[in-house]
Amino acid sequence: MKSINSMRILVTALCVIILIGIAGCGDTETETIVHITEPYDNISTQETTICVGGYVENTDTQTVQITVNGKEQQANIYNGDFYATVTLTDGDNIIIISVDGITDQVNITKIKRQTAGENDIIGQDDAPMVLIPAGEFQMGSDDGNDDEKPIHTVYLDAFYMDIYEVTNAQYKKFAQATGHEEPEGYIYVNDDWVWGKPWSDKKYNGDNQPVVCVSWYDAKAYADWAGERLPTEAEREKAARGGLAGKRYVWGDEWAPPKNAGNFADETARKVFGWDRIINDYDDGYAYASPVGKFTPNGYMLYDMAGNVCEWCADWYDENYYANSPESNPKGPDSGNYKVIRGGSWFYDAYYLRVAGRFSYFPSYVSANIGFRCVQ
């Protein structure tokens, strides 16, 4: 089996290379093999036109037959490789590839974004951002730790938030522009946390994966460079709620999580790591952090607000802060020992996925399940 070369990745900005391996029995003595990939990243769920590709072995056929939602087209095979532009419709799309009677299919869900154009901007780091409207919300919870109590009314001015977690590709631009050091910290390898560089490990270094092993100081430095800032804890909770008042999770109160809810400690993690502390009967397909935006967005069209990686907030942590929190635009205590982290991750199960859940680390802490996003 050979890998997709880099030239196919650059075919078009709208293309996503897709590969799923399947072998079948043909009429010849040597089996024909059709090899295609899963969606490379979330672009496949947001673009109307994408590129599918792969390679074929052990055939003299010069074309592949591509059927998309019942509509047929062909693509030429060049030295065993093929690619073609296909058109998706909103919802589930079935793409079938056929060569010499050997067929397989991939299902791609195209999500139609609901945000109004005037509510979207591009941040100074070229990251898409969406408007979180001004207004009140109920912050906190009565069914978690004491530090989530009491539930209290908070008013926030309008702000813009990154639709996605900051990615490796974005952070590399920052590092190259400023000379900031490459991320380094605790990465999960062979079912253990060891010190290392995530950009040297294929499990963490995808361009569209969230950057990890960044301290709070690193995240703030990036935000300053981008002309933005880290979200306050209140902003992070309001944004995560997505307009759902009083709900336990970003998707509502339903448990277990609905299909495509996010990247959590799941059945795939059990298979890879042997973990028992997973969400039973839920499988997101990723043992480590996924590319950003792979799962269903919340009501504000923000992705990965629960799971994938935890996210640094601007605030110092105080377990008693809610008892004295300002009613308008709270920014946390003036000082402290720990910084607030929100959102759960690929490493965590149910408890950390609660939208009101609070936890914290030393601001110098660096781990492969912690990243961030910005606001302005």
C-alpha positions in Angstrom: 0.0 0.0 0.0 1.3 3.4 -0.8 0.4 6.7 0.8 -1.3 9.7 -0.8 1.4 12.1 -1.9 1.5 15.7 -0.9 0.7 16.9 -4.5 -2.9 15.6 -4.1 -3.4 17.5 -0.9 -2.7 20.8 -2.8 -5.1 20.1 -5.7 -7.5 22.8 -4.6 -8.5 24.8 -1.5 -11.9 23.3 -1.7 -10.7 19.7 -1.9 -10.5 17.2 0.9 -8.5 14.0 0.2 -10.5 11.0 1.3 -9.1 7.5 1.7 -10.8 4.2 2.9 -9.1 0.9 2.3 -11.1 -1.9 0.9 -10.1 -5.0 -1.0 -12.4 -7.3 -2.9 -12.3 -10.3 -5.1 -12.1 -9.6 -8.9 -12.2 -11.9 -11.8 -8.4 -11.9 -12.2 -5.9 -14.0 -10.2 -4.6 -10.9 -8.4 -7.2 -9.0 -6.5 -8.1 -5.4 -7.5 -7.7 -3.1 -4.6 -9.5 0.2 -4.2 -8.2 2.5 -1.5 -9.9 5.8 -0.4 -9.6 7.9 2.8 -12.0 9.0 5.5 -12.7 12.8 5.5 -9.4 14.6 6.1 -11.0 17.3 8.2 -14.1 19.2 8.8 -14.0 21.0 5.5 -15.8 18.0 4.0 -18.9 18.9 6.2 -18.9 22.6 5.2 -18.0 22.9 1.6 -20.5 22.1 -1.2 -17.7 21.0 -3.6 -15.0 18.7 -2.3 -12.3 16.4 -3.8 -12.3 12.7 -3.3 -9.3 10.7 -4.1 -7.3 7.5 -3.6 -5.5 4.8 -5.5 -6.2 1.5 -7.3 -3.9 -1.5 -7.6 -3.9 -4.6 -9.7 -6.1 -3.4 -12.6 -5.8 -2.4 -16.2 -8.9 -0.2 -16.0 -8.2 3.5 -16.8 -11.2 5.0 -14.9 -13.1 4.7 -11.7 -16.9 5.0 -11.4 -18.0 7.5 -8.8 -21.6 7.6 -7.6 -22.7 10.4 -5.3 -26.3 10.2 -4.0 -27.2 8.2 -7.1 -25.6 10.5 -9.6 -22.7 8.9 -11.6 -19.5 10.4 -12.9 -16.1 9.0 -13.8 -12.5 9.9 -12.9 -9.3 8.9 -14.7 -6.6 6.8 -13.1 -3.0 8.2 -13.4 -0.3 5.8 -12.3 -2.8 4.1 -10.0 -4.0 7.4 -8.4 -7.3 9.1 -9.0 -9.2 12.1 -7.7 -12.4 13.9 -8.7 -14.5 16.9 -7.6 -17.9 16.0 -6.3 -20.9 18.0 -5.2 -22.5 17.5 -1.8 -26.0 18.3 -0.6 -27.0 19.3 2.9 -27.2 16.2 5.2 -25.8 12.7 4.6 -24.1 12.1 1.3 -23.1 8.6 0.1 -20.1 8.3 -2.2 -19.5 5.0 -3.9 -16.3 4.2 -5.8 -16.2 1.2 -8.2 -13.4 -0.5 -10.2 -13.7 -3.9 -11.8 -16.8 -4.7 -9.8 -15.0 -3.9 -6.5 -17.0 -1.2 -4.6 -16.9 0.6 -1.3 -18.5 3.7 0.0 -17.9 6.6 2.4 -20.6 8.6 4.1 -20.0 12.4 4.5 -22.4 14.7 6.4 -22.5 18.2 5.1 -23.6 20.7 7.8 -25.4 23.8 6.7 -24.2 26.7 8.8 -27.0 28.8 10.2 -25.1 31.9 11.3 -26.0 35.2 9.6 -23.2 36.7 7.5 -23.0 39.9 9.4 -22.3 37.9 12.6 -19.2 36.3 11.2 -15.7 38.0 11.1 -12.2 36.8 10.4 -9.8 37.4 13.3 -6.4 39.1 12.8 -4.9 35.6 12.9 -7.2 34.6 9.9 -9.4 32.5 12.2 -13.2 32.7 11.6 -15.1 34.1 14.6 -18.7 34.4 15.4 -20.7 37.0 17.4 -21.9 35.9 20.9 -24.7 38.4 21.6 -24.9 40.6 24.6 -27.3 39.6 27.4 -27.8 37.7 30.6 -27.5 34.0 31.3 -27.6 31.7 34.3 -24.1 30.7 35.2 -23.2 27.7 37.4 -24.9 24.5 38.5 -26.5 22.9 41.5 -25.5 19.4 40.5 -21.7 19.7 40.4 -19.0 20.6 42.8 -19.5 23.4 45.4 -17.3 25.7 43.3 -20.1 25.8 40.7 -22.6 27.2 43.2 -24.6 29.3 43.5 -26.3 29.6 40.1 -26.2 33.3 39.5 -27.3 35.8 36.8 -24.5 37.2 34.7 -24.7 39.9 32.1 -22.0 40.0 29.3 -21.4 42.5 26.6 -21.3 41.1 23.1 -18.0 39.6 21.9 -16.6 37.5 19.1 -15.2 34.0 19.7 -13.1 31.7 17.5 -15.3 29.1 15.9 -12.6 26.5 16.3 -9.8 25.8 18.7 -6.5 27.3 17.7 -4.7 24.8 15.4 -1.1 23.7 14.9 -1.0 25.5 11.6 -2.1 28.8 13.2 0.3 28.4 16.1 3.2 27.7 13.7 2.6 31.0 12.0 2.7 32.7 15.4 5.9 30.9 16.4 7.6 31.7 13.1 6.6 35.4 13.3 7.7 35.8 16.9 10.4 33.2 17.5 8.2 31.7 20.2 9.3 28.2 21.1 7.7 25.0 19.8 5.2 23.4 22.2 6.6 20.9 24.6 5.0 19.1 27.5 3.3 15.9 28.7 2.1 13.8 25.8 0.2 10.5 26.1 2.3 7.7 24.6 1.9 3.9 25.2 -0.8 4.5 27.8 1.5 6.8 29.9 2.2 10.5 30.2 5.8 11.3 29.1 7.6 14.6 28.3 7.9 15.3 24.6 7.2 17.5 21.6 3.8 17.0 20.1 4.9 18.4 16.7 7.2 15.4 16.4 4.4 12.9 17.0 1.9 12.1 14.3 -0.8 11.6 16.9 -0.7 15.3 17.7 0.9 17.2 14.8 -1.8 17.4 12.1 -2.1 21.0 10.8 -5.8 21.0 11.6 -5.5 19.4 15.0 -5.7 21.8 18.0 -2.3 22.9 19.3 -1.6 21.3 22.6 1.2 21.4 25.2 0.7 25.2 25.5 0.8 26.8 28.9 -1.5 29.7 29.8 1.4 32.0 29.2 1.8 30.6 25.7 -1.9 31.0 25.0 -1.9 34.5 26.2 1.2 35.3 24.1 -0.6 34.0 21.0 -3.7 36.0 21.7 -1.7 39.2 22.2 0.1 38.6 18.9 -3.3 38.1 17.2 -4.7 41.3 18.7 -7.2 39.2 20.6 -7.4 37.8 24.2 -8.4 34.7 26.1 -12.0 34.4 27.0 -13.1 35.0 30.6 -14.6 32.0 32.4 -18.1 33.6 32.1 -17.7 34.2 28.4 -16.5 30.6 27.9 -19.6 29.2 29.7 -22.1 31.4 28.0 -20.6 30.5 24.6 -20.6 26.8 25.4 -24.2 26.9 26.4 -25.1 28.1 22.8 -28.3 29.7 23.9 -29.5 26.6 25.8 -30.6 27.8 29.3 -29.9 25.7 32.3 -28.8 22.6 30.4 -26.2 20.1 31.7 -24.3 19.7 28.4 -23.7 21.7 25.3 -26.2 19.5 23.5 -28.9 19.5 26.2 -29.6 17.1 29.1 -29.6 13.9 27.1 -27.2 11.1 28.2 -25.4 9.3 26.7 -24.2 12.0 24.2 -26.0 11.9 20.9 -24.1 10.7 17.8 -21.4 13.2 16.6 -21.6 15.2 19.8 -17.9 15.5 20.2 -14.5 13.8 20.9 -14.6 12.2 24.3 -13.1 9.2 26.1 -15.1 6.6 24.1 -15.2 3.1 22.7 -12.2 3.9 20.4 -10.2 4.9 23.5 -11.1 1.6 25.1 -9.8 -0.3 22.1 -6.6 1.8 21.9 -5.8 2.2 25.6 -7.8 -0.4 27.3 -9.5 2.2 29.5 -12.6 1.4 31.6 -13.4 5.0 32.4 -15.1 5.7 29.1 -18.5 6.7 27.9 -20.0 3.3 27.1 -21.7 2.8 23.7 -20.4 6.1 22.4 -17.8 6.1 19.7 -16.4 9.2 18.0 -13.7 7.4 16.1 -10.7 9.2 17.7 -8.4 8.0 20.5 -6.5 11.4 20.6 -7.5 14.9 19.6 -9.4 15.1 16.3 -9.0 17.8 13.7 -11.1 20.8 14.8 -14.7 21.1 13.7 -15.3 17.4 13.1 -18.4 17.2 15.2 -21.8 18.9 15.5 -21.6 22.6 16.5 -23.6 24.2 19.3 -26.3 26.8 19.0 -23.8 29.6 18.3 -22.1 27.5 15.6 -19.0 26.9 17.8 -17.2 23.6 17.5 -15.6 21.4 20.1 -17.0 23.4 23.1 -17.1 20.0 24.9 -14.3 17.5 24.4 -11.4 17.4 22.0 -9.1 19.6 24.2 -9.6 21.5 27.3 -9.2 25.3 26.9 -7.5 27.9 29.0 -9.5 30.9 30.2 -8.2 34.3 31.2 -9.3 34.1 34.9 -7.5 33.1 38.0 -9.4 30.3 39.8 -11.2 30.8 43.1 -13.5 28.1 44.3 -15.6 30.7 46.2 -15.7 33.3 43.4 -19.3 32.8 42.5 -20.5 33.9 45.9 -19.1 37.4 45.2 -19.0 37.5 41.4 -19.9 40.9 39.8 -23.3 40.8 38.0 -21.8 42.4 34.8 -18.8 41.2 32.8 -17.0 39.3 35.6 -13.3 38.8 35.0 -12.3 36.5 37.9 -10.2 37.3 41.0 -7.3 39.7 40.8 -4.8 37.0 41.7 -4.4 33.4 42.4 -2.3 30.3 42.0 -4.2 28.5 39.2 -5.9 29.5 36.0 -9.3 28.3 35.0 -9.7 25.5 32.3 -13.0 24.6 30.7 -14.5 22.1 28.3 -13.3 18.5 28.8 -11.1 16.7 26.3 -10.4 13.4 24.5 -8.9 12.2 27.7 -11.9 12.8 29.9 -15.3 11.2 30.3 -18.7 12.4 31.5 -18.0 14.6 34.5 -15.7 17.1 32.7 -18.1 17.5 29.8 -20.7 19.4 31.9 -21.1 22.9 30.6 -20.8 24.4 34.1 -17.8 22.2 35.1 -14.8 24.2 36.5 -11.2 23.0 37.0 -7.8 24.6 37.0 -4.0 24.1 36.6 -0.9 26.1 37.3 -0.6 28.6 34.4 2.8 26.9 33.5 1.2 23.5 33.1 1.5 21.9 29.6 -0.3 18.8 28.5 -1.5 17.1 25.3 -5.1 17.5 26.3 -5.0 21.3 26.8 -5.4 24.0 24.1 -7.3 27.2 23.7 -9.3 29.6 21.6 -9.5 33.4 21.4 -12.1 36.1 21.7 -12.2 39.8 20.8 
